[in-house]
Amino acid sequence: MTIQQVQAQRERIRRAAGLLAVEHHAAGTTPDGMTIKSHAASIYDDGIHQAENTAGTGAMTWVAAAELIANTYEQLVNDMQKAGRP
């Protein structure tokens, strides 16, 4: 696991978290009292926390866990965008 791999997955999670927060806002499902920015930060923090916990258990490397989380976030964004189309 290289620093570049970690940085790349962190950026993927950050980008996907932001897009997911925007989609939630468009769907009217942003948690009460949260801005899009704070919701994106919350989603990002949760993703990083999940990757750290998964790596801590030895189930997989941090990069592998983060990649799965980023893939899931990106798929959720895709699904929400498709659902919003007429």
WOWO-V264545 format. One record per helix or strand of 3 or more residues. SS is the DSSP state (A for helix, B for strand). FROM is the first residue (numbers start at 1). LEN is the number of residues. If there is no record, write none. Layout:
<<SS & FROM & LEN> <SS & FROM & LEN>>
This chain:
<<A & 3 & 25> <A & 36 & 22> <A & 62 & 22>>
